[in-house]
């Protein structure tokens, strides 16, 4: 039985992905993504809790949110109206949901 060359380009590409050099590349890319994720989690702890409370108070004063809001109501507000706000509520709508 003789071995024949694979001619289909997708099969060739998949074979190349399994070689050592591409495995190393995949490991490096996964490591970089993991580092970015870890940095984002670390930055979360530096966001000012007081600033978040001020932003929520502004949302209450402007009538966007009830004073006895739930986390689900805040989440729904941010998901549906974030782009409609004139002010920036990133601390409340991004970091704390």
Biopython code that builds the backbone (N, CA, C, O; Angstrom):
import numpy as np
from Bio.PDB.StructureBuilder import StructureBuilder

atoms = [
    (1, "UNK", "N", (0.847, -1.171, 0.000)),
    (1, "UNK", "CA", (0.000, 0.000, 0.000)),
    (1, "UNK", "C", (0.894, 1.236, 0.000)),
    (1, "UNK", "O", (1.754, 1.397, 0.866)),
    (2, "UNK", "N", (0.683, 2.076, -0.951)),
    (2, "UNK", "CA", (1.484, 3.296, -1.048)),
    (2, "UNK", "C", (0.713, 4.462, -0.464)),
    (2, "UNK", "O", (-0.518, 4.494, -0.460)),
    (3, "UNK", "N", (1.467, 5.396, 0.018)),
    (3, "UNK", "CA", (0.870, 6.594, 0.607)),
    (3, "UNK", "C", (0.694, 7.648, -0.463)),
    (3, "UNK", "O", (1.632, 7.944, -1.204)),
    (4, "UNK", "N", (-0.491, 8.217, -0.554)),
    (4, "UNK", "CA", (-0.747, 9.234, -1.558)),
    (4, "UNK", "C", (-0.753, 10.603, -0.902)),
    (4, "UNK", "O", (-1.092, 10.745, 0.273)),
    (5, "UNK", "N", (-0.382, 11.578, -1.657)),
    (5, "UNK", "CA", (-0.353, 12.951, -1.142)),
    (5, "UNK", "C", (-1.771, 13.484, -1.024)),
    (5, "UNK", "O", (-2.612, 13.249, -1.891)),
    (6, "UNK", "N", (-2.018, 14.189, 0.036)),
    (6, "UNK", "CA", (-3.327, 14.797, 0.244)),
    (6, "UNK", "C", (-3.376, 16.072, -0.578)),
    (6, "UNK", "O", (-2.492, 16.924, -0.479)),
    (7, "UNK", "N", (-4.409, 16.195, -1.384)),
    (7, "UNK", "CA", (-4.468, 17.334, -2.296)),
    (7, "UNK", "C", (-5.506, 18.382, -1.894)),
    (7, "UNK", "O", (-5.448, 19.513, -2.376)),
    (8, "UNK", "N", (-6.428, 18.040, -1.045)),
    (8, "UNK", "CA", (-7.476, 18.982, -0.677)),
    (8, "UNK", "C", (-6.887, 20.056, 0.241)),
    (8, "UNK", "O", (-6.231, 19.717, 1.226)),
    (9, "UNK", "N", (-7.105, 21.340, -0.056)),
    (9, "UNK", "CA", (-6.469, 22.412, 0.731)),
    (9, "UNK", "C", (-6.906, 22.457, 2.197)),
    (9, "UNK", "O", (-6.112, 22.826, 3.062)),
    (10, "UNK", "N", (-8.135, 22.093, 2.485)),
    (10, "UNK", "CA", (-8.596, 22.120, 3.880)),
    (10, "UNK", "C", (-7.892, 21.041, 4.677)),
    (10, "UNK", "O", (-7.512, 21.269, 5.826)),
    (11, "UNK", "N", (-7.714, 19.881, 4.093)),
    (11, "UNK", "CA", (-7.016, 18.795, 4.774)),
    (11, "UNK", "C", (-5.557, 19.167, 4.992)),
    (11, "UNK", "O", (-4.995, 18.874, 6.048)),
    (12, "UNK", "N", (-4.943, 19.804, 4.016)),
    (12, "UNK", "CA", (-3.563, 20.263, 4.175)),
    (12, "UNK", "C", (-3.459, 21.269, 5.313)),
    (12, "UNK", "O", (-2.540, 21.202, 6.130)),
    (13, "UNK", "N", (-4.402, 22.198, 5.362)),
    (13, "UNK", "CA", (-4.408, 23.211, 6.414)),
    (13, "UNK", "C", (-4.569, 22.574, 7.788)),
    (13, "UNK", "O", (-3.869, 22.942, 8.731)),
    (14, "UNK", "N", (-5.486, 21.622, 7.902)),
    (14, "UNK", "CA", (-5.686, 20.942, 9.181)),
    (14, "UNK", "C", (-4.445, 20.159, 9.587)),
    (14, "UNK", "O", (-4.105, 20.105, 10.769)),
    (15, "UNK", "N", (-3.779, 19.563, 8.637)),
    (15, "UNK", "CA", (-2.543, 18.846, 8.936)),
    (15, "UNK", "C", (-1.471, 19.810, 9.440)),
    (15, "UNK", "O", (-0.741, 19.491, 10.378)),
    (16, "UNK", "N", (-1.376, 20.975, 8.827)),
    (16, "UNK", "CA", (-0.395, 21.961, 9.266)),
    (16, "UNK", "C", (-0.677, 22.464, 10.677)),
    (16, "UNK", "O", (0.246, 22.765, 11.434)),
    (17, "UNK", "N", (-1.956, 22.554, 11.024)),
    (17, "UNK", "CA", (-2.310, 23.000, 12.375)),
    (17, "UNK", "C", (-1.831, 22.032, 13.438)),
    (17, "UNK", "O", (-1.604, 22.422, 14.584)),
    (18, "UNK", "N", (-1.677, 20.777, 13.064)),
    (18, "UNK", "CA", (-1.273, 19.761, 14.019)),
    (18, "UNK", "C", (0.239, 19.652, 14.181)),
    (18, "UNK", "O", (0.717, 18.911, 15.039)),
    (19, "UNK", "N", (0.977, 20.368, 13.383)),
    (19, "UNK", "CA", (2.433, 20.304, 13.505)),
    (19, "UNK", "C", (2.878, 21.101, 14.716)),
    (19, "UNK", "O", (2.129, 21.920, 15.248)),
    (20, "UNK", "N", (4.083, 20.857, 15.137)),
    (20, "UNK", "CA", (4.607, 21.448, 16.383)),
    (20, "UNK", "C", (4.655, 22.965, 16.342)),
    (20, "UNK", "O", (4.350, 23.603, 17.350)),
    (21, "UNK", "N", (5.018, 23.558, 15.240)),
    (21, "UNK", "CA", (5.149, 25.013, 15.202)),
    (21, "UNK", "C", (3.788, 25.690, 15.395)),
    (21, "UNK", "O", (3.700, 26.728, 16.050)),
    (22, "UNK", "N", (2.750, 25.115, 14.837)),
    (22, "UNK", "CA", (1.434, 25.701, 15.003)),
    (22, "UNK", "C", (0.883, 25.458, 16.407)),
    (22, "UNK", "O", (0.129, 26.278, 16.933)),
    (23, "UNK", "N", (1.256, 24.344, 17.004)),
    (23, "UNK", "CA", (0.843, 24.101, 18.387)),
    (23, "UNK", "C", (1.471, 25.139, 19.309)),
    (23, "UNK", "O", (0.811, 25.652, 20.212)),
    (24, "UNK", "N", (2.738, 25.448, 19.084)),
    (24, "UNK", "CA", (3.409, 26.466, 19.893)),
    (24, "UNK", "C", (2.734, 27.822, 19.705)),
    (24, "UNK", "O", (2.537, 28.561, 20.669)),
    (25, "UNK", "N", (2.384, 28.142, 18.481)),
    (25, "UNK", "CA", (1.692, 29.402, 18.203)),
    (25, "UNK", "C", (0.353, 29.451, 18.935)),
    (25, "UNK", "O", (0.002, 30.478, 19.516)),
    (26, "UNK", "N", (-0.399, 28.347, 18.910)),
    (26, "UNK", "CA", (-1.694, 28.300, 19.595)),
    (26, "UNK", "C", (-1.521, 28.459, 21.096)),
    (26, "UNK", "O", (-2.335, 29.114, 21.747)),
    (27, "UNK", "N", (-0.477, 27.873, 21.648)),
    (27, "UNK", "CA", (-0.224, 28.007, 23.087)),
    (27, "UNK", "C", (0.120, 29.449, 23.435)),
    (27, "UNK", "O", (-0.344, 29.968, 24.450)),
    (28, "UNK", "N", (0.920, 30.092, 22.615)),
    (28, "UNK", "CA", (1.288, 31.490, 22.866)),
    (28, "UNK", "C", (0.063, 32.391, 22.793)),
    (28, "UNK", "O", (-0.111, 33.269, 23.638)),
    (29, "UNK", "N", (-0.782, 32.182, 21.796)),
    (29, "UNK", "CA", (-2.002, 32.994, 21.660)),
    (29, "UNK", "C", (-2.927, 32.778, 22.853)),
    (29, "UNK", "O", (-3.496, 33.736, 23.376)),
    (30, "UNK", "N", (-3.078, 31.545, 23.282)),
    (30, "UNK", "CA", (-3.919, 31.254, 24.453)),
    (30, "UNK", "C", (-3.348, 31.913, 25.699)),
    (30, "UNK", "O", (-4.102, 32.424, 26.527)),
    (31, "UNK", "N", (-2.035, 31.911, 25.844)),
    (31, "UNK", "CA", (-1.391, 32.548, 26.986)),
    (31, "UNK", "C", (-1.639, 34.055, 26.976)),
    (31, "UNK", "O", (-1.918, 34.641, 28.022)),
    (32, "UNK", "N", (-1.542, 34.683, 25.812)),
    (32, "UNK", "CA", (-1.785, 36.128, 25.716)),
    (32, "UNK", "C", (-3.228, 36.451, 26.075)),
    (32, "UNK", "O", (-3.479, 37.407, 26.809)),
    (33, "UNK", "N", (-4.183, 35.671, 25.572)),
    (33, "UNK", "CA", (-5.585, 35.897, 25.924)),
    (33, "UNK", "C", (-5.816, 35.723, 27.419)),
    (33, "UNK", "O", (-6.575, 36.482, 28.022)),
    (34, "UNK", "N", (-5.174, 34.741, 28.016)),
    (34, "UNK", "CA", (-5.308, 34.524, 29.456)),
    (34, "UNK", "C", (-4.757, 35.716, 30.234)),
    (34, "UNK", "O", (-5.355, 36.134, 31.226)),
    (35, "UNK", "N", (-3.634, 36.261, 29.801)),
    (35, "UNK", "CA", (-3.043, 37.420, 30.488)),
    (35, "UNK", "C", (-3.956, 38.641, 30.382)),
    (35, "UNK", "O", (-4.125, 39.377, 31.354)),
    (36, "UNK", "N", (-4.536, 38.855, 29.218)),
    (36, "UNK", "CA", (-5.455, 39.983, 29.051)),
    (36, "UNK", "C", (-6.661, 39.817, 29.970)),
    (36, "UNK", "O", (-7.116, 40.782, 30.584)),
    (37, "UNK", "N", (-7.177, 38.594, 30.062)),
    (37, "UNK", "CA", (-8.315, 38.324, 30.930)),
    (37, "UNK", "C", (-7.955, 38.582, 32.392)),
    (37, "UNK", "O", (-8.745, 39.170, 33.129)),
    (38, "UNK", "N", (-6.781, 38.151, 32.811)),
    (38, "UNK", "CA", (-6.347, 38.350, 34.195)),
    (38, "UNK", "C", (-6.168, 39.831, 34.499)),
    (38, "UNK", "O", (-6.545, 40.288, 35.578)),
    (39, "UNK", "N", (-5.602, 40.586, 33.566)),
    (39, "UNK", "CA", (-5.431, 42.031, 33.766)),
    (39, "UNK", "C", (-6.792, 42.702, 33.893)),
    (39, "UNK", "O", (-6.964, 43.583, 34.735)),
    (40, "UNK", "N", (-7.754, 42.306, 33.081)),
    (40, "UNK", "CA", (-9.098, 42.888, 33.179)),
    (40, "UNK", "C", (-9.716, 42.598, 34.544)),
    (40, "UNK", "O", (-10.358, 43.469, 35.131)),
    (41, "UNK", "N", (-9.531, 41.396, 35.046)),
    (41, "UNK", "CA", (-10.058, 41.072, 36.374)),
    (41, "UNK", "C", (-9.365, 41.873, 37.468)),
    (41, "UNK", "O", (-10.008, 42.296, 38.429)),
    (42, "UNK", "N", (-8.068, 42.082, 37.331)),
    (42, "UNK", "CA", (-7.346, 42.873, 38.324)),
    (42, "UNK", "C", (-7.760, 44.334, 38.290)),
    (42, "UNK", "O", (-7.870, 44.976, 39.335)),
    (43, "UNK", "N", (-7.989, 44.860, 37.097)),
    (43, "UNK", "CA", (-8.410, 46.258, 36.988)),
    (43, "UNK", "C", (-9.792, 46.471, 37.588)),
    (43, "UNK", "O", (-10.109, 47.560, 38.067)),
    (44, "UNK", "N", (-10.606, 45.435, 37.561)),
    (44, "UNK", "CA", (-11.947, 45.544, 38.130)),
    (44, "UNK", "C", (-11.886, 45.967, 39.595)),
    (44, "UNK", "O", (-12.734, 46.731, 40.055)),
    (45, "UNK", "N", (-10.902, 45.481, 40.318)),
    (45, "UNK", "CA", (-10.810, 45.801, 41.742)),
    (45, "UNK", "C", (-10.398, 47.242, 41.987)),
    (45, "UNK", "O", (-10.578, 47.746, 43.095)),
    (46, "UNK", "N", (-9.849, 47.920, 40.985)),
    (46, "UNK", "CA", (-9.407, 49.300, 41.165)),
    (46, "UNK", "C", (-10.492, 50.318, 40.825)),
    (46, "UNK", "O", (-10.316, 51.511, 41.077)),
    (47, "UNK", "N", (-11.585, 49.877, 40.271)),
    (47, "UNK", "CA", (-12.663, 50.803, 39.933)),
    (47, "UNK", "C", (-13.291, 51.299, 41.226)),
    (47, "UNK", "O", (-13.546, 50.525, 42.148)),
    (48, "UNK", "N", (-13.529, 52.565, 41.276)),
    (48, "UNK", "CA", (-13.992, 53.200, 42.494)),
    (48, "UNK", "C", (-15.462, 52.877, 42.776)),
    (48, "UNK", "O", (-16.344, 53.188, 41.975)),
    (49, "UNK", "N", (-15.705, 52.255, 43.914)),
    (49, "UNK", "CA", (-17.076, 51.915, 44.325)),
    (49, "UNK", "C", (-17.909, 53.184, 44.542)),
    (49, "UNK", "O", (-19.109, 53.206, 44.267)),
    (50, "UNK", "N", (-17.263, 54.221, 45.031)),
    (50, "UNK", "CA", (-17.967, 55.480, 45.285)),
    (50, "UNK", "C", (-18.443, 56.113, 43.978)),
    (50, "UNK", "O", (-19.538, 56.672, 43.921)),
    (51, "UNK", "N", (-17.628, 56.027, 42.937)),
    (51, "UNK", "CA", (-18.019, 56.545, 41.630)),
    (51, "UNK", "C", (-19.222, 55.783, 41.091)),
    (51, "UNK", "O", (-20.127, 56.378, 40.506)),
    (52, "UNK", "N", (-19.236, 54.484, 41.285)),
    (52, "UNK", "CA", (-20.382, 53.673, 40.865)),
    (52, "UNK", "C", (-21.652, 54.138, 41.569)),
    (52, "UNK", "O", (-22.697, 54.291, 40.936)),
    (53, "UNK", "N", (-21.560, 54.362, 42.874)),
    (53, "UNK", "CA", (-22.733, 54.813, 43.633)),
    (53, "UNK", "C", (-23.198, 56.187, 43.158)),
    (53, "UNK", "O", (-24.400, 56.443, 43.105)),
    (54, "UNK", "N", (-22.268, 57.069, 42.813)),
    (54, "UNK", "CA", (-22.642, 58.397, 42.293)),
    (54, "UNK", "C", (-23.370, 58.265, 40.961)),
    (54, "UNK", "O", (-24.355, 58.963, 40.717)),
    (55, "UNK", "N", (-22.892, 57.382, 40.109)),
    (55, "UNK", "CA", (-23.554, 57.185, 38.818)),
    (55, "UNK", "C", (-24.958, 56.618, 38.999)),
    (55, "UNK", "O", (-25.885, 57.029, 38.303)),
    (56, "UNK", "N", (-25.121, 55.683, 39.921)),
    (56, "UNK", "CA", (-26.445, 55.122, 40.187)),
    (56, "UNK", "C", (-27.364, 56.198, 40.745)),
    (56, "UNK", "O", (-28.544, 56.247, 40.397)),
    (57, "UNK", "N", (-26.838, 57.056, 41.603)),
    (57, "UNK", "CA", (-27.646, 58.156, 42.146)),
    (57, "UNK", "C", (-28.097, 59.089, 41.025)),
    (57, "UNK", "O", (-29.231, 59.568, 41.038)),
    (58, "UNK", "N", (-27.220, 59.351, 40.057)),
    (58, "UNK", "CA", (-27.605, 60.176, 38.907)),
    (58, "UNK", "C", (-28.718, 59.513, 38.099)),
    (58, "UNK", "O", (-29.650, 60.182, 37.652)),
    (59, "UNK", "N", (-28.617, 58.201, 37.914)),
    (59, "UNK", "CA", (-29.659, 57.480, 37.188)),
    (59, "UNK", "C", (-30.994, 57.560, 37.919)),
    (59, "UNK", "O", (-32.047, 57.658, 37.287)),
    (60, "UNK", "N", (-30.953, 57.519, 39.242)),
    (60, "UNK", "CA", (-32.182, 57.636, 40.040)),
    (60, "UNK", "C", (-32.742, 59.045, 39.930)),
    (60, "UNK", "O", (-33.942, 59.218, 39.722)),
    (61, "UNK", "N", (-31.884, 60.056, 40.069)),
    (61, "UNK", "CA", (-32.335, 61.447, 40.001)),
    (61, "UNK", "C", (-32.924, 61.803, 38.643)),
    (61, "UNK", "O", (-33.865, 62.594, 38.566)),
    (62, "UNK", "N", (-32.390, 61.236, 37.584)),
    (62, "UNK", "CA", (-32.894, 61.536, 36.237)),
    (62, "UNK", "C", (-34.100, 60.693, 35.873)),
    (62, "UNK", "O", (-34.664, 60.854, 34.790)),
    (63, "UNK", "N", (-34.504, 59.794, 36.763)),
    (63, "UNK", "CA", (-35.707, 59.010, 36.531)),
    (63, "UNK", "C", (-35.505, 57.752, 35.707)),
    (63, "UNK", "O", (-36.478, 57.097, 35.332)),
    (64, "UNK", "N", (-34.271, 57.406, 35.422)),
    (64, "UNK", "CA", (-34.016, 56.185, 34.675)),
    (64, "UNK", "C", (-34.189, 54.934, 35.532)),
    (64, "UNK", "O", (-34.456, 53.850, 35.015)),
    (65, "UNK", "N", (-34.033, 55.095, 36.853)),
    (65, "UNK", "CA", (-33.993, 53.960, 37.764)),
    (65, "UNK", "C", (-34.767, 54.311, 39.023)),
    (65, "UNK", "O", (-34.700, 55.449, 39.490)),
    (66, "UNK", "N", (-35.499, 53.357, 39.581)),
    (66, "UNK", "CA", (-36.208, 53.572, 40.840)),
    (66, "UNK", "C", (-35.219, 53.539, 42.001)),
    (66, "UNK", "O", (-34.155, 52.928, 41.907)),
    (67, "UNK", "N", (-35.581, 54.202, 43.095)),
    (67, "UNK", "CA", (-34.703, 54.239, 44.263)),
    (67, "UNK", "C", (-34.521, 52.850, 44.867)),
    (67, "UNK", "O", (-33.469, 52.556, 45.435)),
    (68, "UNK", "N", (-35.526, 52.003, 44.750)),
    (68, "UNK", "CA", (-35.425, 50.640, 45.288)),
    (68, "UNK", "C", (-35.171, 49.628, 44.158)),
    (68, "UNK", "O", (-35.819, 48.585, 44.079)),
    (69, "UNK", "N", (-34.218, 49.966, 43.298)),
    (69, "UNK", "CA", (-33.918, 49.144, 42.122)),
    (69, "UNK", "C", (-33.308, 47.803, 42.533)),
    (69, "UNK", "O", (-32.725, 47.659, 43.608)),
    (70, "UNK", "N", (-33.463, 46.851, 41.654)),
    (70, "UNK", "CA", (-32.799, 45.562, 41.833)),
    (70, "UNK", "C", (-31.634, 45.485, 40.848)),
    (70, "UNK", "O", (-31.542, 46.285, 39.917)),
    (71, "UNK", "N", (-30.757, 44.523, 41.062)),
    (71, "UNK", "CA", (-29.622, 44.350, 40.149)),
    (71, "UNK", "C", (-30.124, 44.001, 38.747)),
    (71, "UNK", "O", (-29.517, 44.403, 37.754)),
    (72, "UNK", "N", (-31.219, 43.262, 38.665)),
    (72, "UNK", "CA", (-31.785, 42.899, 37.365)),
    (72, "UNK", "C", (-32.313, 44.146, 36.637)),
    (72, "UNK", "O", (-32.142, 44.274, 35.424)),
    (73, "UNK", "N", (-32.946, 45.054, 37.370)),
    (73, "UNK", "CA", (-33.436, 46.283, 36.746)),
    (73, "UNK", "C", (-32.274, 47.142, 36.243)),
    (73, "UNK", "O", (-32.345, 47.715, 35.156)),
    (74, "UNK", "N", (-31.221, 47.229, 37.028)),
    (74, "UNK", "CA", (-30.045, 47.987, 36.604)),
    (74, "UNK", "C", (-29.429, 47.346, 35.364)),
    (74, "UNK", "O", (-29.038, 48.045, 34.429)),
    (75, "UNK", "N", (-29.344, 46.045, 35.357)),
    (75, "UNK", "CA", (-28.798, 45.331, 34.207)),
    (75, "UNK", "C", (-29.640, 45.564, 32.962)),
    (75, "UNK", "O", (-29.097, 45.834, 31.891)),
    (76, "UNK", "N", (-30.956, 45.464, 33.088)),
    (76, "UNK", "CA", (-31.851, 45.709, 31.947)),
    (76, "UNK", "C", (-31.708, 47.131, 31.426)),
    (76, "UNK", "O", (-31.690, 47.355, 30.216)),
    (77, "UNK", "N", (-31.606, 48.096, 32.344)),
    (77, "UNK", "CA", (-31.443, 49.494, 31.948)),
    (77, "UNK", "C", (-30.156, 49.674, 31.152)),
    (77, "UNK", "O", (-30.148, 50.318, 30.103)),
    (78, "UNK", "N", (-29.081, 49.104, 31.656)),
    (78, "UNK", "CA", (-27.798, 49.249, 30.964)),
    (78, "UNK", "C", (-27.811, 48.566, 29.601)),
    (78, "UNK", "O", (-27.270, 49.100, 28.633)),
    (79, "UNK", "N", (-28.422, 47.393, 29.522)),
    (79, "UNK", "CA", (-28.446, 46.672, 28.256)),
    (79, "UNK", "C", (-29.311, 47.348, 27.208)),
    (79, "UNK", "O", (-28.993, 47.306, 26.019)),
    (80, "UNK", "N", (-30.393, 47.967, 27.633)),
    (80, "UNK", "CA", (-31.321, 48.551, 26.664)),
    (80, "UNK", "C", (-31.063, 50.029, 26.378)),
    (80, "UNK", "O", (-31.365, 50.500, 25.281)),
    (81, "UNK", "N", (-30.515, 50.763, 27.334)),
    (81, "UNK", "CA", (-30.426, 52.216, 27.173)),
    (81, "UNK", "C", (-29.027, 52.783, 27.252)),
    (81, "UNK", "O", (-28.876, 54.004, 27.204)),
    (82, "UNK", "N", (-27.999, 51.969, 27.371)),
    (82, "UNK", "CA", (-26.645, 52.488, 27.593)),
    (82, "UNK", "C", (-26.228, 53.482, 26.514)),
    (82, "UNK", "O", (-25.644, 54.517, 26.836)),
    (83, "UNK", "N", (-26.504, 53.203, 25.264)),
    (83, "UNK", "CA", (-26.097, 54.097, 24.174)),
    (83, "UNK", "C", (-26.957, 55.350, 24.093)),
    (83, "UNK", "O", (-26.598, 56.292, 23.387)),
    (84, "UNK", "N", (-28.080, 55.383, 24.798)),
    (84, "UNK", "CA", (-28.964, 56.551, 24.768)),
    (84, "UNK", "C", (-28.604, 57.592, 25.820)),
    (84, "UNK", "O", (-29.073, 58.728, 25.743)),
    (85, "UNK", "N", (-27.785, 57.231, 26.798)),
    (85, "UNK", "CA", (-27.422, 58.162, 27.863)),
    (85, "UNK", "C", (-26.491, 59.245, 27.329)),
    (85, "UNK", "O", (-25.621, 58.985, 26.497)),
    (86, "UNK", "N", (-26.693, 60.478, 27.829)),
    (86, "UNK", "CA", (-25.797, 61.567, 27.469)),
    (86, "UNK", "C", (-24.497, 61.474, 28.269)),
    (86, "UNK", "O", (-23.433, 61.831, 27.764)),
    (87, "UNK", "N", (-24.578, 60.998, 29.507)),
    (87, "UNK", "CA", (-23.405, 60.858, 30.356)),
    (87, "UNK", "C", (-22.805, 59.462, 30.183)),
    (87, "UNK", "O", (-23.408, 58.570, 29.586)),
    (88, "UNK", "N", (-21.609, 59.307, 30.722)),
    (88, "UNK", "CA", (-20.920, 58.019, 30.651)),
    (88, "UNK", "C", (-21.154, 57.258, 31.948)),
    (88, "UNK", "O", (-20.748, 57.712, 33.018)),
    (89, "UNK", "N", (-21.804, 56.105, 31.858)),
    (89, "UNK", "CA", (-22.076, 55.266, 33.024)),
    (89, "UNK", "C", (-21.310, 53.949, 32.919)),
    (89, "UNK", "O", (-21.843, 52.888, 33.244)),
    (90, "UNK", "N", (-20.071, 54.020, 32.468)),
    (90, "UNK", "CA", (-19.267, 52.823, 32.268)),
    (90, "UNK", "C", (-19.008, 52.092, 33.574)),
    (90, "UNK", "O", (-19.066, 50.863, 33.615)),
    (91, "UNK", "N", (-18.724, 52.827, 34.637)),
    (91, "UNK", "CA", (-18.433, 52.163, 35.917)),
    (91, "UNK", "C", (-19.605, 51.351, 36.398)),
    (91, "UNK", "O", (-19.428, 50.249, 36.919)),
    (92, "UNK", "N", (-20.799, 51.877, 36.233)),
    (92, "UNK", "CA", (-21.985, 51.168, 36.696)),
    (92, "UNK", "C", (-22.386, 50.062, 35.719)),
    (92, "UNK", "O", (-22.681, 48.941, 36.135)),
    (93, "UNK", "N", (-22.395, 50.371, 34.442)),
    (93, "UNK", "CA", (-22.932, 49.431, 33.467)),
    (93, "UNK", "C", (-21.924, 48.409, 32.977)),
    (93, "UNK", "O", (-22.326, 47.366, 32.461)),
    (94, "UNK", "N", (-20.641, 48.663, 33.116)),
    (94, "UNK", "CA", (-19.664, 47.709, 32.604)),
    (94, "UNK", "C", (-18.992, 46.916, 33.716)),
    (94, "UNK", "O", (-18.987, 45.686, 33.679)),
    (95, "UNK", "N", (-18.434, 47.593, 34.687)),
    (95, "UNK", "CA", (-17.633, 46.918, 35.691)),
    (95, "UNK", "C", (-18.442, 46.163, 36.725)),
    (95, "UNK", "O", (-17.964, 45.166, 37.267)),
    (96, "UNK", "N", (-19.651, 46.609, 37.013)),
    (96, "UNK", "CA", (-20.376, 46.046, 38.154)),
    (96, "UNK", "C", (-21.547, 45.171, 37.771)),
    (96, "UNK", "O", (-22.350, 44.825, 38.638)),
    (97, "UNK", "N", (-21.679, 44.803, 36.529)),
    (97, "UNK", "CA", (-22.775, 43.904, 36.137)),
    (97, "UNK", "C", (-22.234, 42.554, 35.751)),
    (97, "UNK", "O", (-23.002, 41.662, 35.391)),
]
sb = StructureBuilder()
sb.init_structure("model")
sb.init_model(0)
sb.init_chain("A")
sb.init_seg("    ")
for serial, (resi, resn, name, xyz) in enumerate(atoms, 1):
    if name == "N":
        sb.init_residue(resn, " ", resi, " ")
    sb.init_atom(name, np.array(xyz, "f"), 0.0, 1.0, " ", f" {name:<3s}", serial, name[0])
structure = sb.get_structure()
